[in-house]
Amino acid sequence: MNFIKSSRRSIFWIISASLLTLIFLNSCARGVNRTFVSQEMPKNTEMSVAVLPFENLSNNLTAGITVSQIFITELLIKGFFKIMEETEMRRKLIEQNVDMDRLANVAIAREMGVKLGVEAVLIGSVSEFGYQHGLREESAIGFNIQLIRTKDGMVLWRTSQSRLGVGFFNRSSIIESTQNAVSKTVSIMHQQWRMTESNHPNPIHWDEDTYQYHSKSPSNEIEDSMDSKSQKVTNDFAEQKSQFGI
């Protein structure tokens, strides 16, 4: 009888340890987003914007163009700004004999914005675009962008984004990870723009676990997240104990 009870306890602890391991591994995928939206951001989406090819600081030769094109697509889908058609923009850049590698320079980008006839230019750099190898292969993406107002060089929107993988059991390509990161970046910008527009007293915080925005303080957010996860583990333990008669 004691042997059976001991075996049940062993099975219970093995399952419990496995459960905790799965929870940990599935929560390993993390990203960091830091976003600034100026009070000077236009209160409508009619501002004309040219998305210039991003500077490539990664080992992938096409990363800069790829990420900038994904931004163009996302902004068009979301209906933000009047985006200059990419082919026309490239034609004008070529006519001006512009060095594409220097477009991340604010002064040069602003000058090109004037020549392109747009109200603002979106410039950026891609620091990481590929896969990291360890226990498993995970996609990794990192970029910095800023929206520069052409007439005076003011930064209307600036974001730094990095993201590694999407979880232990969920594998995604680098393109899919980039699309998700860009979509998240644009959504956060829009949410902060709306909060700025309404003069909301609390800052926006992004919850990586729920993919939602919260206007409460980060400390409360962390406490709520910890309480939620602790309660889930406690409930799972109780269920396992009940099944094994412990």
Phi, psi and omega in degrees: 000315179295325179296318180295316180295321178295321179295320178298318179297320180297315179297319180299314182289328176295315179295319180297317179295321179295320180297315179296321178297317180295320179297317180296312182296323183285345179258007183287332181291119184225158176215158178235131177229125176238119187232135174238132175234124183286151173296341181277356179301128181307142183276020175214175184254022184268001180293133179279132186225137171252125177268105183280152178304132183283151175289138182256113178251005182264181178273353179270123189294335184253010187300316183299311180294318183299311183293321179295323178292323177294323176296317178302312181300315183294318179294323177292318180298316182283346180076026180267126176067167174259097187280128178293137181299133190296317182298316179296319180297315180296322179299316180291325178295319179294319179299328181273003182053045183281137174280107185301331182287350183254006184287348176283348176287125186300316182297316180292317180297320178296318178299319180291327177298321178296314181293329179279346178076032180248161182278337181206157176235140176258117180240163181187177176220146179250115183268334181212135181199091183173212183233141174256139184249132178203235174295333177208161180275127181231140177287143181225131181224139177212134179206159174232135179225158172208142178260116186253126176286129188295319189291332183222000178078010180292140176277113180270331183207132178220135182219139170241125185227134172222145181208136179236115175060186178224015182126164185291322185263351182249108180259141180220155178285167179295326179293315179298317178297321179293317178300318178295318181294319180292317178300317178296317181299313181294321180294319178296317177303313182296320181294317179293324176299318179294320179292323176295319181297323183267003180056042179295134186288338185254145179285164178271138175233136183263127179266110183294333183281321185255352183054049179225163178260145177225146179255011177271176185287154180300325181296316178295324181296316179296317181297316179297320180295318179294318179298318181297314181292321179297318180295322180296315179297318179299315179297320179295319177299314181299320180294319180294318179298321179294320181294326182262007176065037182259000000 
